[in-house]
Amino acid sequence: MKVENAARMADVGRHQPCLLPKGEGAFDVNSRTNGGGVFSRYRLCVLLGVLIVMSLVAGAAFAADASTAQGPQSGEIGTNEPGHVILAGAMDGLDEKQRLAVGDRVSFRVLQDQEDAKLLTVTDAGELDVPELGLVMAVGKTCGEVAREIKSKLEKTTYYKATVIIGIDQLNKTLSGRKVYVVGQVKVTGPQEIPAGETWTVSKAILKAGGFTDFADKKRVRVVRAGAHGKPGKTIYVNVTEIWEKGRTDLDVPVVSEDLIYVPARAVNFY
């Protein structure tokens, strides 16, 4: 009986398939030498290998997401990354119409600082006290003009690249305290107060002075402007005939506080 059972078991062993191909390192689940313990260790090694690969893939994906979310750093200013293109275009939308006057309040910030905007007020001298730069003439200029001027100065002193944003926070609706002086061939000479919140030009000043006299040289009206911080002044010539008769409003020069508008007499007068 024992011999018959042994023969039957041997026959079953011959038809039982192996899990791995025979060869070096292979084993048979029916082998008493390898046994079930070796097979269990094999499965454990495969499982550990899969877990290690999954961990490496997840770590690489996390690092890529963190790098994307971090964005451009302040030390990388001036590179050609997309973020810097956005910063460069931020100044295109600044106001180019409303000209600043004494007492106007504006918000000021440099985007590269990543700080909240600061409120600055145009002083009686027509200037803004800009952080890290000092006094900058602002009266008679738009926010866009002042921002570009500040940008140019900051990039020469403190910043490699500066994206300057200036916006009107509040206009001074009271008396401006700013004056211009109109003299020469006009009907009413003397000082004029510049209305608050309004862009005052040479032609407007002449109209408020009652207009020209009969002997005025309308084509060579002079605006004499004092220089800032002890610098030499300058003289601007304005052809008011072109402005009034041909609609050349682009030639109508905005005046600033303390400007002198002089209307000369014609060289030859016809009676």
C-alpha positions in Angstrom: 0.0 0.0 0.0 2.8 2.4 0.9 4.6 1.7 -2.3 1.4 2.3 -4.3 0.8 5.7 -2.6 4.4 6.8 -3.2 4.0 6.0 -6.9 0.8 8.0 -7.1 2.4 11.1 -5.5 5.4 10.8 -7.8 3.1 10.8 -10.8 1.3 14.0 -9.5 4.7 15.7 -9.0 5.6 15.0 -12.6 2.5 16.8 -13.9 2.6 19.8 -11.5 3.8 23.1 -13.3 6.6 25.2 -11.9 6.1 29.0 -11.3 9.5 29.9 -12.7 11.5 28.5 -15.6 14.2 26.1 -14.6 17.6 27.6 -14.5 20.0 29.4 -12.2 18.1 31.0 -9.3 14.8 29.3 -10.2 12.9 27.1 -7.8 10.0 24.7 -7.7 7.1 25.1 -5.3 7.1 21.3 -4.8 10.8 21.3 -4.0 11.5 20.5 -0.4 14.8 22.3 -0.7 13.3 25.7 -1.8 10.0 25.3 0.0 7.2 27.9 0.4 9.5 30.2 2.5 11.7 31.0 -0.5 8.7 31.8 -2.7 7.3 34.1 0.0 10.6 36.0 0.1 10.6 36.4 -3.6 7.1 37.9 -3.6 8.2 40.3 -0.8 11.2 41.5 -2.9 9.0 42.2 -5.9 6.6 44.1 -3.8 9.3 46.2 -2.2 10.7 47.0 -5.7 7.3 48.2 -6.9 6.9 50.5 -3.9 10.4 52.0 -4.4 9.7 52.8 -8.0 6.3 54.4 -7.1 8.0 56.5 -4.4 10.6 57.8 -6.9 7.9 58.7 -9.5 5.8 60.5 -6.9 8.8 62.5 -5.6 9.7 63.7 -9.1 6.1 64.8 -9.8 6.0 66.7 -6.5 9.3 68.5 -7.2 8.1 69.6 -10.7 4.8 71.0 -9.2 6.7 72.9 -6.6 9.1 74.4 -9.1 6.1 75.6 -11.3 4.2 77.1 -8.4 7.2 79.0 -7.1 7.4 81.2 -10.2 10.1 83.8 -11.0 12.2 85.0 -8.1 13.3 88.6 -7.4 16.9 87.6 -8.1 16.0 86.5 -11.6 14.9 89.9 -12.9 15.9 90.5 -16.5 15.6 86.9 -17.7 13.3 86.0 -20.6 10.9 83.9 -18.6 7.1 84.4 -19.3 6.6 86.0 -15.8 8.9 88.9 -16.7 7.1 89.5 -20.0 3.9 90.0 -17.9 5.7 92.5 -15.6 7.1 94.4 -18.5 3.6 94.8 -20.0 2.1 96.0 -16.7 3.0 99.6 -17.4 1.1 99.7 -20.7 -2.2 100.4 -19.0 -1.1 103.4 -17.0 -3.2 106.6 -17.3 -2.0 108.9 -20.1 -4.7 111.5 -20.0 -5.2 113.1 -16.6 -2.3 115.4 -15.7 -1.3 115.7 -12.1 -1.7 118.8 -10.0 -0.6 120.0 -6.6 -2.4 118.2 -3.8 -3.3 115.1 -6.0 -2.7 111.8 -4.2 -1.4 108.8 -6.1 -0.6 105.2 -5.3 3.0 104.1 -6.0 4.6 100.7 -6.1 7.5 98.8 -7.7 6.2 95.3 -8.6 9.6 93.7 -8.0 9.5 94.7 -4.3 6.3 92.6 -3.8 5.1 95.2 -1.3 1.8 97.0 -0.9 1.3 100.3 -2.7 2.4 103.5 -1.0 0.3 106.7 -1.1 2.2 109.8 -2.3 0.9 113.4 -2.5 2.1 116.0 -5.0 3.7 118.7 -3.0 3.2 122.5 -3.3 6.4 122.5 -5.4 4.7 120.0 -7.8 6.9 117.0 -6.8 6.5 113.5 -5.5 8.8 112.2 -2.8 9.6 108.8 -4.2 11.1 106.1 -1.9 14.7 105.3 -2.6 14.9 108.0 -5.2 13.8 111.4 -3.8 11.9 114.3 -5.3 10.5 113.9 -8.9 8.6 116.6 -10.7 5.1 115.4 -11.3 2.9 118.5 -11.9 1.6 118.7 -15.5 2.5 115.1 -16.3 0.4 111.9 -16.5 0.8 108.9 -14.3 2.4 107.0 -17.3 4.9 109.8 -17.9 5.9 110.0 -14.2 6.2 106.2 -14.0 8.5 105.9 -17.0 10.7 108.7 -15.7 11.0 107.0 -12.2 11.6 103.6 -13.9 14.5 105.1 -15.8 16.1 106.7 -12.7 15.6 103.6 -10.5 17.3 101.3 -13.1 20.3 103.6 -13.0 20.6 103.5 -9.3 18.9 100.7 -7.4 17.2 98.2 -9.7 18.3 96.0 -12.6 14.7 96.1 -13.8 11.9 98.2 -12.3 8.2 97.9 -13.1 6.7 101.1 -11.7 2.9 101.4 -11.2 1.4 104.8 -10.5 -2.3 105.4 -10.3 -4.5 108.3 -9.2 -5.9 107.7 -5.8 -7.6 111.1 -5.2 -7.6 114.4 -7.1 -7.4 117.7 -5.3 -10.8 119.3 -5.9 -10.1 122.4 -3.8 -8.1 125.4 -4.9 -4.8 124.2 -6.3 -2.6 127.0 -4.9 -0.8 126.9 -8.2 -0.3 130.1 -10.3 1.0 131.1 -13.7 1.7 134.6 -14.8 0.6 136.1 -18.1 2.2 139.2 -19.4 2.7 141.1 -22.7 0.1 141.6 -25.4 -3.0 140.3 -23.6 -5.9 142.3 -22.3 -5.6 141.4 -18.7 -2.1 140.7 -17.4 -1.2 139.3 -14.1 -1.2 136.0 -12.1 -3.8 133.2 -12.8 -4.7 130.4 -10.5 -4.6 127.0 -12.2 -8.0 125.2 -11.5 -7.6 122.1 -9.4 -7.9 118.8 -11.3 -7.7 120.4 -14.7 -5.0 120.5 -17.3 -4.2 124.2 -17.9 -2.6 125.1 -21.2 -1.2 128.2 -22.9 -4.3 128.9 -25.0 -6.6 128.5 -21.9 -4.4 131.0 -20.0 -4.6 133.5 -22.8 -8.4 133.1 -23.1 -8.7 133.7 -19.3 -6.5 136.8 -19.8 -9.1 138.3 -22.1 -7.4 137.2 -25.4 -4.7 138.9 -27.4 -4.4 142.6 -28.1 -4.3 143.9 -31.7 -0.5 144.0 -31.7 0.2 140.5 -30.3 2.5 138.1 -32.1 0.3 135.0 -31.8 2.8 132.7 -33.5 5.7 133.2 -31.0 4.1 133.1 -27.6 6.8 132.1 -25.0 6.5 130.0 -21.9 9.4 130.6 -19.6 9.8 127.7 -17.1 12.2 127.8 -14.1 14.6 124.9 -13.7 14.2 122.4 -10.8 16.8 122.1 -8.1 18.8 125.0 -9.3 19.1 123.8 -12.9 18.8 126.3 -15.8 15.3 127.1 -16.9 14.0 126.7 -20.5 11.8 128.7 -22.9 9.1 127.0 -25.0 7.7 128.6 -28.1 4.0 128.1 -28.9 2.2 129.0 -32.1 -1.3 129.8 -30.8 -2.5 130.6 -34.3 -2.0 127.0 -35.3 -4.0 125.9 -32.2 -7.0 128.2 -32.7 -7.3 128.4 -36.4 -6.2 124.9 -37.5 -7.2 122.9 -34.5 -3.7 121.8 -33.6 -4.4 121.0 -30.0 -1.3 118.8 -29.8 0.7 122.0 -29.9 -1.1 123.5 -26.9 1.6 123.2 -24.1 0.4 122.3 -20.6 1.6 124.9 -18.1 2.9 124.2 -14.6 3.0 126.2 -11.4 5.1 129.4 -11.7 5.3 129.4 -15.5 5.6 132.8 -17.1 3.6 133.2 -20.3 4.9 136.1 -22.4 3.1 137.3 -25.5 5.4 139.6 -27.6 4.3 142.3 -29.9 4.7 141.9 -33.7 7.9 143.2 -35.2 5.8 145.2 -37.7 2.4 146.6 -36.8 -0.1 147.5 -39.5 -2.6 150.2 -38.6 
